[in-house]
Amino acid sequence: MNNWFAKVQADERLYPSHISLYLALFQIWNSNRFRNPLSVARSELMKLSKIGSNNTYAKCLRELDSWGYLEYFPSHDPIKGSKVNMFTFDTTTKTTYDTTSATALRPYINSSKQSKQVNNDSNLKKKYDQPL
């Protein structure tokens, strides 16, 4: 998120409506455990981002897509909803397939592994007969 804010600060094209829409999308992405693509509902996003106009909403979403902040796949089916792919913004180089850019836009994959703590039998045994 810090890298995204740095990118936003340097981008003169973005207005508060773009930022609030992106943050609303990020919140939905976060609550879906960073799975892509997101199925989004216009009414939900407009309410969450505080955008009151359908035209402003559609314009901001299209611009965020064309400027490389996300991928937007519109749907004209109100039951199905539109799809959005979110990206992570990091400062590592891309994989060996493409080393032309120092800033990578990659779909997020949660690859962190949790380590299990091994309990020692000696740590579990307490001497209850000794005073505190």
Secondary structure in CASP SS format (residue, H / E / C, confidence):
PFRMAT SS
TARGET T0000
AUTHOR 0000-0000-0000
METHOD secondary structure of the structure
MODEL  1
M C 1.00
N H 1.00
N H 1.00
W H 1.00
F H 1.00
A H 1.00
K H 1.00
V H 1.00
Q H 1.00
A H 1.00
D C 1.00
E C 1.00
R C 1.00
L C 1.00
Y C 1.00
P H 1.00
S H 1.00
H H 1.00
I H 1.00
S H 1.00
L H 1.00
Y H 1.00
L H 1.00
A H 1.00
L H 1.00
F H 1.00
Q H 1.00
I H 1.00
W H 1.00
N H 1.00
S H 1.00
N C 1.00
R C 1.00
F C 1.00
R C 1.00
N C 1.00
P C 1.00
L E 1.00
S E 1.00
V E 1.00
A C 1.00
R H 1.00
S H 1.00
E H 1.00
L H 1.00
M H 1.00
K H 1.00
L H 1.00
S H 1.00
K C 1.00
I C 1.00
G C 1.00
S C 1.00
N H 1.00
N H 1.00
T H 1.00
Y H 1.00
A H 1.00
K H 1.00
C H 1.00
L H 1.00
R H 1.00
E H 1.00
L H 1.00
D H 1.00
S H 1.00
W C 1.00
G C 1.00
Y C 1.00
L E 1.00
E E 1.00
Y E 1.00
F E 1.00
P C 1.00
S C 1.00
H C 1.00
D C 1.00
P C 1.00
I C 1.00
K C 1.00
G C 1.00
S E 1.00
K E 1.00
V E 1.00
N E 1.00
M E 1.00
F C 1.00
T E 1.00
F E 1.00
D E 1.00
T C 1.00
T C 1.00
T C 1.00
K C 1.00
T C 1.00
T C 1.00
Y C 1.00
D C 1.00
T C 1.00
T C 1.00
S C 1.00
A C 1.00
T C 1.00
A E 1.00
L E 1.00
R E 1.00
P C 1.00
Y C 1.00
I C 1.00
N C 1.00
S C 1.00
S C 1.00
K C 1.00
Q C 1.00
S C 1.00
K C 1.00
Q C 1.00
V C 1.00
N C 1.00
N C 1.00
D H 1.00
S H 1.00
N H 1.00
L H 1.00
K C 1.00
K C 1.00
K C 1.00
Y C 1.00
D C 1.00
Q C 1.00
P C 1.00
L C 1.00
END
